[in-house]
Amino acid sequence: MLIHPHCVAWKMPTIAGLILVTLLNSCASAPPPPPNPAPPAGKLSEKAKQEQQQAILKIRNQTIKQLYKLKLSAQAEIEASVGYGVFEINGLNAVLAESHGRGVIVDKRGRATYMQLARTDAGPGATVKPYRQVLVFRDPKRMQQFVTAGSPTDASRDVSIKVYKLDEKGASVQADWDARYFRDPDLN
């Protein structure tokens, strides 16, 4: 069978054109490569998490050292306790009348649980200077509950927890510390 030269010339571009169109269509319809996954909102990188944990542990060490100098009996209390917590309260939100802080609870085995704090006993327009707080736990069940579920705002009435407040005036036993404590989701 003989093929007319005009038919071959006519079919060649058509076949090449079909191949080109097919290739272009497959490229255009291919799904785009997935973007680099962004970390979930509110999640810290491992490096940032470790840096914040180290900053909290540094504050803990400084605060405990200061407390031992100011209240000689505090060292014996902490050594006899089931655990202790150190919190840095960093100021007041004037709109919400709420001060915020963060800290760590350390049990007898040395296991750290990072916590956050919201204190709501100051009224609107009040000023709260930054201070540090040490909680000494006497009851293991109460401490476990505190670490896992946080604390209600009336935890200051709990006789199994002794609270020290450290500020520029020194250290004192704090009786009215109307605050809510809860686990830090980013640091644990």
C-alpha positions as CSV (number, residue, x, y, z in Angstrom):
1,M,0.0,0.0,0.0
2,L,1.3,3.4,-0.9
3,I,0.8,6.4,1.3
4,H,0.5,9.7,-0.3
5,P,3.2,12.1,0.8
6,H,0.6,14.8,1.7
7,C,-1.2,12.4,4.0
8,V,2.1,11.6,5.9
9,A,2.9,15.2,6.2
10,W,-0.5,16.0,7.4
11,K,-0.6,13.1,9.9
12,M,2.9,13.7,11.3
13,P,2.1,17.1,12.8
14,T,-1.2,15.8,14.0
15,I,0.4,12.9,15.9
16,A,3.2,15.2,17.2
17,G,0.5,17.8,18.1
18,L,-1.6,15.2,19.9
19,I,1.4,14.0,21.9
20,L,2.3,17.6,22.8
21,V,-1.3,18.4,23.7
22,T,-1.5,15.2,25.8
23,L,1.8,16.0,27.6
24,L,0.7,19.6,28.3
25,N,-2.7,18.5,29.5
26,S,-1.2,15.9,31.9
27,C,1.2,18.6,33.3
28,A,-1.7,21.0,33.7
29,S,-3.9,18.5,35.4
30,A,-1.3,17.0,37.7
31,P,-1.8,18.0,41.3
32,P,0.6,20.7,42.6
33,P,3.3,19.4,44.9
34,P,2.3,19.6,48.5
35,P,3.4,22.7,50.3
36,N,5.9,22.4,53.2
37,P,3.7,21.5,56.1
38,A,3.4,24.4,58.5
39,P,3.5,23.6,62.2
40,P,0.1,23.6,63.9
41,A,-0.9,26.9,65.4
42,G,0.3,27.3,68.9
43,K,2.8,24.6,68.7
44,L,6.5,25.3,69.4
45,S,9.4,23.9,67.6
46,E,11.5,21.5,69.6
47,K,14.2,24.1,70.0
48,A,11.8,26.8,71.2
49,K,10.2,24.3,73.6
50,Q,13.6,23.5,75.1
51,E,14.6,27.1,75.3
52,Q,11.5,28.0,77.2
53,Q,11.8,25.0,79.5
54,Q,15.4,26.0,80.3
55,A,14.3,29.6,81.0
56,I,11.7,28.4,83.5
57,L,14.2,26.0,85.2
58,K,16.7,28.9,85.5
59,I,14.0,31.0,87.2
60,R,13.2,28.0,89.5
61,N,16.9,27.7,90.5
62,Q,17.2,31.4,91.2
63,T,14.0,31.5,93.2
64,I,14.7,28.5,95.3
65,K,18.2,29.8,96.1
66,Q,16.7,33.2,97.1
67,L,14.0,31.6,99.2
68,Y,16.5,29.5,101.1
69,K,18.5,32.6,101.9
70,L,15.4,34.5,103.1
71,K,13.5,31.7,104.9
72,L,15.9,29.2,106.5
73,S,13.0,26.8,107.3
74,A,11.9,26.6,103.6
75,Q,14.7,24.3,102.6
76,A,13.6,21.7,105.2
77,E,10.0,22.1,104.2
78,I,10.8,21.5,100.5
79,E,13.0,18.5,101.3
80,A,10.2,17.0,103.4
81,S,7.5,17.7,100.8
82,V,6.2,15.5,98.0
83,G,7.1,18.2,95.5
84,Y,7.1,21.9,95.0
85,G,6.3,24.5,92.3
86,V,7.9,27.7,91.3
87,F,6.0,30.4,89.3
88,E,6.9,33.7,87.9
89,I,4.0,36.1,87.8
90,N,4.8,38.7,85.2
91,G,2.3,41.5,85.5
92,L,-1.3,42.5,85.0
93,N,-3.6,42.6,82.0
94,A,-5.3,45.9,82.8
95,V,-8.4,45.1,80.6
96,L,-9.1,41.7,82.1
97,A,-7.7,42.5,85.5
98,E,-5.8,39.3,85.2
99,S,-2.1,38.6,85.8
100,H,-0.3,35.8,84.1
101,G,2.6,33.6,84.8
102,R,4.3,30.4,84.1
103,G,6.3,27.9,86.1
104,V,7.1,24.3,86.9
105,I,6.0,21.7,89.4
106,V,8.8,19.3,90.4
107,D,7.9,16.0,92.2
108,K,10.2,14.1,94.6
109,R,11.6,12.1,91.7
110,G,12.7,15.3,90.0
111,R,10.0,15.0,87.2
112,A,9.0,18.4,85.9
113,T,5.5,19.5,84.8
114,Y,5.3,22.9,83.2
115,M,2.3,25.0,84.2
116,Q,0.6,28.3,83.4
117,L,-1.1,30.6,85.9
118,A,-3.9,33.2,85.7
119,R,-4.6,35.3,88.7
120,T,-7.9,37.1,88.8
121,D,-8.1,38.7,92.2
122,A,-7.0,42.2,91.2
123,G,-9.7,44.6,90.2
124,P,-9.7,46.8,87.0
125,G,-7.1,49.5,87.1
126,A,-5.0,47.7,89.7
127,T,-1.3,47.3,89.2
128,V,0.5,44.1,90.1
129,K,4.3,44.1,90.2
130,P,6.0,41.0,89.0
131,Y,6.8,38.5,91.7
132,R,7.7,34.8,92.2
133,Q,5.8,32.2,94.0
134,V,6.9,28.9,95.5
135,L,4.2,26.2,96.3
136,V,5.2,23.4,98.7
137,F,3.0,20.3,98.4
138,R,2.5,18.0,101.4
139,D,-0.1,15.6,100.0
140,P,0.8,13.4,97.0
141,K,-2.8,12.9,95.9
142,R,-3.4,16.7,96.0
143,M,-0.2,17.4,94.1
144,Q,-1.1,14.8,91.4
145,Q,-4.5,16.3,91.0
146,F,-3.0,19.8,90.8
147,V,-0.6,18.7,88.0
148,T,-3.1,16.7,86.0
149,A,-6.2,18.8,86.3
150,G,-4.9,22.2,87.4
151,S,-6.4,24.0,90.4
152,P,-9.6,25.7,91.1
153,T,-9.5,29.4,92.1
154,D,-9.9,28.5,95.8
155,A,-6.8,26.4,96.0
156,S,-5.3,28.9,98.5
157,R,-7.6,27.4,101.1
158,D,-6.0,24.0,100.7
159,V,-4.0,23.3,103.9
160,S,-1.8,20.7,102.1
161,I,-0.2,23.5,100.0
162,K,2.0,26.2,101.5
163,V,2.7,29.2,99.4
164,Y,5.6,31.6,99.6
165,K,5.6,35.0,97.7
166,L,9.0,36.5,96.8
167,D,9.2,40.1,95.7
168,E,11.4,43.1,96.2
169,K,10.4,43.3,99.9
170,G,11.6,39.7,100.6
171,A,9.7,36.5,101.1
172,S,6.4,36.0,102.9
173,V,3.8,33.3,103.3
174,Q,1.0,34.1,101.0
175,A,-2.5,33.4,102.2
176,D,-4.6,34.9,99.4
177,W,-3.4,33.8,96.0
178,D,-6.7,33.5,94.1
179,A,-5.2,31.9,91.0
180,R,-5.9,29.2,88.4
181,Y,-3.1,26.9,87.5
182,F,-3.1,24.6,84.4
183,R,-0.7,22.5,82.4
184,D,1.2,24.2,79.6
185,P,0.1,22.4,76.5
186,D,3.2,23.6,74.5
187,L,5.9,22.7,77.1
188,N,4.9,19.2,78.4
